[in-house]
């Protein structure tokens, strides 16, 4: 039958599992962060001004997503958690360094 569902296609079926979600989510977040930082003037990006409590809650939620992704072997949940983690780590490293 020609009309298969989107989730049953071969290429999306290979993107399963928490481990692949962590890797792909982390890579996507790094590329997104690098692109967004390179397209803005240096003094225009104030994303690193979030309070420590906000960063703590974001990272707690991201680690929870990665843990739940591992528990249920879920690609999207673990990829989301990896994205949040990588973006916050990159913002922290840039805010606290001389780069």
C-alpha positions as CSV (number, residue, x, y, z in Angstrom):
1,X,0.0,0.0,0.0
2,X,1.4,3.3,-1.1
3,X,0.0,5.6,1.7
4,X,2.1,4.8,4.7
5,X,2.1,7.0,7.8
6,X,4.9,9.5,8.3
7,X,6.2,7.7,11.4
8,X,6.4,4.3,9.6
9,X,8.8,5.6,6.9
10,X,12.3,4.0,7.0
11,X,14.4,7.1,7.7
12,X,12.4,8.2,10.7
13,X,12.2,4.6,12.1
14,X,16.0,4.7,12.4
15,X,15.9,7.8,14.5
16,X,14.8,6.1,17.6
17,X,16.4,5.6,20.9
18,X,17.6,8.0,23.6
19,X,21.3,7.8,22.8
20,X,20.7,9.0,19.2
21,X,18.4,11.7,20.7
22,X,21.2,13.0,22.9
23,X,23.7,13.1,20.1
24,X,21.4,14.7,17.5
25,X,19.8,17.1,20.0
26,X,23.2,18.2,21.2
27,X,24.5,18.7,17.7
28,X,21.4,20.6,16.6
29,X,21.6,22.9,19.7
30,X,25.2,23.7,19.2
31,X,24.7,24.6,15.5
32,X,21.6,26.6,16.4
33,X,23.5,28.5,19.2
34,X,26.6,29.1,17.0
35,X,24.4,30.5,14.1
36,X,22.3,32.7,16.4
37,X,25.4,34.1,18.1
38,X,27.2,34.8,14.9
39,X,24.3,36.7,13.3
40,X,23.8,39.1,16.2
41,X,26.0,42.0,17.1
42,X,28.1,41.3,20.2
43,X,26.2,43.7,22.4
44,X,22.7,42.7,21.3
45,X,22.4,39.2,22.8
46,X,21.4,39.3,26.4
47,X,20.2,35.7,26.8
48,X,22.9,35.1,29.3
49,X,21.4,37.6,31.8
50,X,18.9,35.0,33.1
51,X,18.9,34.6,36.9
52,X,20.7,31.6,38.3
53,X,17.3,30.2,39.5
54,X,16.0,30.2,35.9
55,X,19.1,28.4,34.7
56,X,18.9,25.9,37.5
57,X,15.2,25.1,36.7
58,X,16.0,24.9,33.0
59,X,18.8,22.4,33.5
60,X,16.8,20.4,36.0
61,X,14.0,20.1,33.5
62,X,16.5,19.2,30.7
63,X,18.1,16.5,32.8
64,X,14.6,15.2,33.7
65,X,13.8,15.0,30.0
66,X,17.0,13.2,29.2
67,X,16.4,10.7,32.0
68,X,12.8,10.1,30.9
69,X,14.0,9.8,27.3
70,X,16.4,7.1,28.5
71,X,13.8,5.4,30.6
72,X,11.3,5.2,27.8
73,X,13.9,5.0,24.9
74,X,12.3,8.1,23.4
75,X,14.3,10.0,20.8
76,X,12.4,13.3,20.9
77,X,12.3,13.7,24.7
78,X,16.0,13.1,25.1
79,X,16.8,15.3,22.1
80,X,14.8,18.2,23.7
81,X,16.7,17.7,27.0
82,X,20.0,17.7,25.2
83,X,19.1,20.9,23.3
84,X,18.2,22.8,26.4
85,X,21.4,21.6,28.2
86,X,23.8,22.4,25.4
87,X,22.3,25.9,24.8
88,X,22.5,26.8,28.5
89,X,26.0,25.5,28.8
90,X,27.1,27.5,25.7
91,X,25.5,30.6,27.1
92,X,27.2,30.1,30.5
93,X,30.6,29.5,28.9
94,X,30.3,32.7,26.8
95,X,29.0,34.8,29.6
96,X,31.7,33.8,32.1
97,X,34.7,33.9,29.7
98,X,36.6,36.4,27.6
99,X,35.5,35.1,24.2
